Amino acid sequence: MRTPLTLLLGPLQQALADEDRPERREQLELAERGALRLLKQVNTLLEVARADAGQLRPALEPVDLAGATAELAGCSALPSRRPG
């Protein structure tokens, strides 16, 4: 699962770097954020599987829950702003 995501991210990030149109950049940025978030979730699931197998000890760290929630709300709100 991680390999297809990284193969998707390369061309997506290149398209984003080459894009000048603001509306198109916004769409590409949304896709990039979603792909990066999915990759992070896949990595987290793999870590949980290793921890369950006794191969990993957790490294706990503080999380900005308000910031993470605001980011998630912003991503889901963006597509609904488009007309139609």
PyMOL commands that place a pseudoatom at each C-alpha (Angstrom):
pseudoatom trace, name=CA, resn=MET, resi=1, chain=A, elem=C, hetatm=0, pos=[0.000, 0.000, 0.000]
pseudoatom trace, name=CA, resn=ARG, resi=2, chain=A, elem=C, hetatm=0, pos=[2.856, 2.361, 0.763]
pseudoatom trace, name=CA, resn=THR, resi=3, chain=A, elem=C, hetatm=0, pos=[4.583, 1.849, -2.609]
pseudoatom trace, name=CA, resn=PRO, resi=4, chain=A, elem=C, hetatm=0, pos=[1.564, 2.844, -4.755]
pseudoatom trace, name=CA, resn=LEU, resi=5, chain=A, elem=C, hetatm=0, pos=[1.101, 5.955, -2.638]
pseudoatom trace, name=CA, resn=THR, resi=6, chain=A, elem=C, hetatm=0, pos=[4.712, 7.018, -3.044]
pseudoatom trace, name=CA, resn=LEU, resi=7, chain=A, elem=C, hetatm=0, pos=[4.474, 6.335, -6.784]
pseudoatom trace, name=CA, resn=LEU, resi=8, chain=A, elem=C, hetatm=0, pos=[1.391, 8.574, -6.885]
pseudoatom trace, name=CA, resn=LEU, resi=9, chain=A, elem=C, hetatm=0, pos=[3.010, 11.353, -4.876]
pseudoatom trace, name=CA, resn=GLY, resi=10, chain=A, elem=C, hetatm=0, pos=[6.022, 11.809, -7.182]
pseudoatom trace, name=CA, resn=PRO, resi=11, chain=A, elem=C, hetatm=0, pos=[4.110, 12.865, -10.310]
pseudoatom trace, name=CA, resn=LEU, resi=12, chain=A, elem=C, hetatm=0, pos=[1.565, 14.744, -8.216]
pseudoatom trace, name=CA, resn=GLN, resi=13, chain=A, elem=C, hetatm=0, pos=[4.263, 16.843, -6.566]
pseudoatom trace, name=CA, resn=GLN, resi=14, chain=A, elem=C, hetatm=0, pos=[5.926, 17.443, -9.945]
pseudoatom trace, name=CA, resn=ALA, resi=15, chain=A, elem=C, hetatm=0, pos=[2.612, 18.612, -11.436]
pseudoatom trace, name=CA, resn=LEU, resi=16, chain=A, elem=C, hetatm=0, pos=[2.167, 20.900, -8.445]
pseudoatom trace, name=CA, resn=ALA, resi=17, chain=A, elem=C, hetatm=0, pos=[5.649, 22.376, -8.914]
pseudoatom trace, name=CA, resn=ASP, resi=18, chain=A, elem=C, hetatm=0, pos=[4.947, 23.020, -12.619]
pseudoatom trace, name=CA, resn=GLU, resi=19, chain=A, elem=C, hetatm=0, pos=[1.430, 24.459, -12.228]
pseudoatom trace, name=CA, resn=ASP, resi=20, chain=A, elem=C, hetatm=0, pos=[0.846, 28.223, -12.458]
pseudoatom trace, name=CA, resn=ARG, resi=21, chain=A, elem=C, hetatm=0, pos=[-2.966, 28.401, -12.489]
pseudoatom trace, name=CA, resn=PRO, resi=22, chain=A, elem=C, hetatm=0, pos=[-4.246, 29.114, -8.942]
pseudoatom trace, name=CA, resn=GLU, resi=23, chain=A, elem=C, hetatm=0, pos=[-7.428, 27.025, -9.253]
pseudoatom trace, name=CA, resn=ARG, resi=24, chain=A, elem=C, hetatm=0, pos=[-5.511, 24.030, -10.572]
pseudoatom trace, name=CA, resn=ARG, resi=25, chain=A, elem=C, hetatm=0, pos=[-2.807, 24.452, -7.874]
pseudoatom trace, name=CA, resn=GLU, resi=26, chain=A, elem=C, hetatm=0, pos=[-5.532, 24.384, -5.228]
pseudoatom trace, name=CA, resn=GLN, resi=27, chain=A, elem=C, hetatm=0, pos=[-6.849, 21.094, -6.618]
pseudoatom trace, name=CA, resn=LEU, resi=28, chain=A, elem=C, hetatm=0, pos=[-3.366, 19.585, -6.758]
pseudoatom trace, name=CA, resn=GLU, resi=29, chain=A, elem=C, hetatm=0, pos=[-2.586, 20.755, -3.207]
pseudoatom trace, name=CA, resn=LEU, resi=30, chain=A, elem=C, hetatm=0, pos=[-5.787, 19.124, -1.987]
pseudoatom trace, name=CA, resn=ALA, resi=31, chain=A, elem=C, hetatm=0, pos=[-4.833, 15.863, -3.695]
pseudoatom trace, name=CA, resn=GLU, resi=32, chain=A, elem=C, hetatm=0, pos=[-1.309, 16.045, -2.251]
pseudoatom trace, name=CA, resn=ARG, resi=33, chain=A, elem=C, hetatm=0, pos=[-2.591, 16.643, 1.293]
pseudoatom trace, name=CA, resn=GLY, resi=34, chain=A, elem=C, hetatm=0, pos=[-4.965, 13.698, 0.964]
pseudoatom trace, name=CA, resn=ALA, resi=35, chain=A, elem=C, hetatm=0, pos=[-2.245, 11.393, -0.368]
pseudoatom trace, name=CA, resn=LEU, resi=36, chain=A, elem=C, hetatm=0, pos=[0.192, 12.451, 2.366]
pseudoatom trace, name=CA, resn=ARG, resi=37, chain=A, elem=C, hetatm=0, pos=[-2.473, 11.931, 5.025]
pseudoatom trace, name=CA, resn=LEU, resi=38, chain=A, elem=C, hetatm=0, pos=[-3.263, 8.468, 3.648]
pseudoatom trace, name=CA, resn=LEU, resi=39, chain=A, elem=C, hetatm=0, pos=[0.447, 7.593, 3.563]
pseudoatom trace, name=CA, resn=LYS, resi=40, chain=A, elem=C, hetatm=0, pos=[0.771, 8.675, 7.196]
pseudoatom trace, name=CA, resn=GLN, resi=41, chain=A, elem=C, hetatm=0, pos=[-2.205, 6.484, 8.137]
pseudoatom trace, name=CA, resn=VAL, resi=42, chain=A, elem=C, hetatm=0, pos=[-0.706, 3.489, 6.307]
pseudoatom trace, name=CA, resn=ASN, resi=43, chain=A, elem=C, hetatm=0, pos=[2.593, 4.022, 8.124]
pseudoatom trace, name=CA, resn=THR, resi=44, chain=A, elem=C, hetatm=0, pos=[0.734, 4.244, 11.437]
pseudoatom trace, name=CA, resn=LEU, resi=45, chain=A, elem=C, hetatm=0, pos=[-1.120, 0.998, 10.724]
pseudoatom trace, name=CA, resn=LEU, resi=46, chain=A, elem=C, hetatm=0, pos=[2.163, -0.727, 9.898]
pseudoatom trace, name=CA, resn=GLU, resi=47, chain=A, elem=C, hetatm=0, pos=[3.653, 0.528, 13.177]
pseudoatom trace, name=CA, resn=VAL, resi=48, chain=A, elem=C, hetatm=0, pos=[0.612, -0.737, 15.111]
pseudoatom trace, name=CA, resn=ALA, resi=49, chain=A, elem=C, hetatm=0, pos=[0.968, -4.143, 13.454]
pseudoatom trace, name=CA, resn=ARG, resi=50, chain=A, elem=C, hetatm=0, pos=[4.649, -4.256, 14.458]
pseudoatom trace, name=CA, resn=ALA, resi=51, chain=A, elem=C, hetatm=0, pos=[3.781, -3.199, 17.999]
pseudoatom trace, name=CA, resn=ASP, resi=52, chain=A, elem=C, hetatm=0, pos=[1.098, -5.901, 18.216]
pseudoatom trace, name=CA, resn=ALA, resi=53, chain=A, elem=C, hetatm=0, pos=[3.675, -8.441, 17.102]
pseudoatom trace, name=CA, resn=GLY, resi=54, chain=A, elem=C, hetatm=0, pos=[6.007, -7.250, 19.865]
pseudoatom trace, name=CA, resn=GLN, resi=55, chain=A, elem=C, hetatm=0, pos=[8.535, -5.842, 17.403]
pseudoatom trace, name=CA, resn=LEU, resi=56, chain=A, elem=C, hetatm=0, pos=[8.138, -2.183, 18.304]
pseudoatom trace, name=CA, resn=ARG, resi=57, chain=A, elem=C, hetatm=0, pos=[7.932, -0.120, 21.438]
pseudoatom trace, name=CA, resn=PRO, resi=58, chain=A, elem=C, hetatm=0, pos=[5.750, 2.992, 21.202]
pseudoatom trace, name=CA, resn=ALA, resi=59, chain=A, elem=C, hetatm=0, pos=[7.383, 6.430, 21.154]
pseudoatom trace, name=CA, resn=LEU, resi=60, chain=A, elem=C, hetatm=0, pos=[4.674, 8.712, 22.500]
pseudoatom trace, name=CA, resn=GLU, resi=61, chain=A, elem=C, hetatm=0, pos=[4.695, 12.404, 21.634]
pseudoatom trace, name=CA, resn=PRO, resi=62, chain=A, elem=C, hetatm=0, pos=[2.314, 15.317, 22.181]
pseudoatom trace, name=CA, resn=VAL, resi=63, chain=A, elem=C, hetatm=0, pos=[-0.132, 16.159, 19.382]
pseudoatom trace, name=CA, resn=ASP, resi=64, chain=A, elem=C, hetatm=0, pos=[-1.769, 19.481, 18.560]
pseudoatom trace, name=CA, resn=LEU, resi=65, chain=A, elem=C, hetatm=0, pos=[-5.305, 18.097, 18.501]
pseudoatom trace, name=CA, resn=ALA, resi=66, chain=A, elem=C, hetatm=0, pos=[-6.904, 21.462, 17.704]
pseudoatom trace, name=CA, resn=GLY, resi=67, chain=A, elem=C, hetatm=0, pos=[-4.557, 21.990, 14.753]
pseudoatom trace, name=CA, resn=ALA, resi=68, chain=A, elem=C, hetatm=0, pos=[-5.085, 18.475, 13.415]
pseudoatom trace, name=CA, resn=THR, resi=69, chain=A, elem=C, hetatm=0, pos=[-8.860, 18.866, 13.702]
pseudoatom trace, name=CA, resn=ALA, resi=70, chain=A, elem=C, hetatm=0, pos=[-8.787, 22.230, 11.929]
pseudoatom trace, name=CA, resn=GLU, resi=71, chain=A, elem=C, hetatm=0, pos=[-6.684, 20.754, 9.115]
pseudoatom trace, name=CA, resn=LEU, resi=72, chain=A, elem=C, hetatm=0, pos=[-9.116, 17.869, 8.648]
pseudoatom trace, name=CA, resn=ALA, resi=73, chain=A, elem=C, hetatm=0, pos=[-12.111, 20.211, 8.672]
pseudoatom trace, name=CA, resn=GLY, resi=74, chain=A, elem=C, hetatm=0, pos=[-10.420, 22.481, 6.123]
pseudoatom trace, name=CA, resn=CYS, resi=75, chain=A, elem=C, hetatm=0, pos=[-9.786, 19.595, 3.724]
pseudoatom trace, name=CA, resn=SER, resi=76, chain=A, elem=C, hetatm=0, pos=[-13.334, 18.342, 3.831]
pseudoatom trace, name=CA, resn=ALA, resi=77, chain=A, elem=C, hetatm=0, pos=[-14.795, 21.840, 3.470]
pseudoatom trace, name=CA, resn=LEU, resi=78, chain=A, elem=C, hetatm=0, pos=[-12.823, 22.788, 0.353]
pseudoatom trace, name=CA, resn=PRO, resi=79, chain=A, elem=C, hetatm=0, pos=[-14.667, 20.625, -2.215]
pseudoatom trace, name=CA, resn=SER, resi=80, chain=A, elem=C, hetatm=0, pos=[-18.050, 21.847, -0.966]
pseudoatom trace, name=CA, resn=ARG, resi=81, chain=A, elem=C, hetatm=0, pos=[-17.109, 25.465, -1.750]
pseudoatom trace, name=CA, resn=ARG, resi=82, chain=A, elem=C, hetatm=0, pos=[-17.103, 24.807, -5.476]
pseudoatom trace, name=CA, resn=PRO, resi=83, chain=A, elem=C, hetatm=0, pos=[-20.267, 25.772, -7.312]
pseudoatom trace, name=CA, resn=GLY, resi=84, chain=A, elem=C, hetatm=0, pos=[-22.516, 23.011, -8.574]
for i in range(1, 84): cmd.bond("trace and resi %d" % i, "trace and resi %d" % (i + 1))
show_as sticks, trace
zoom trace
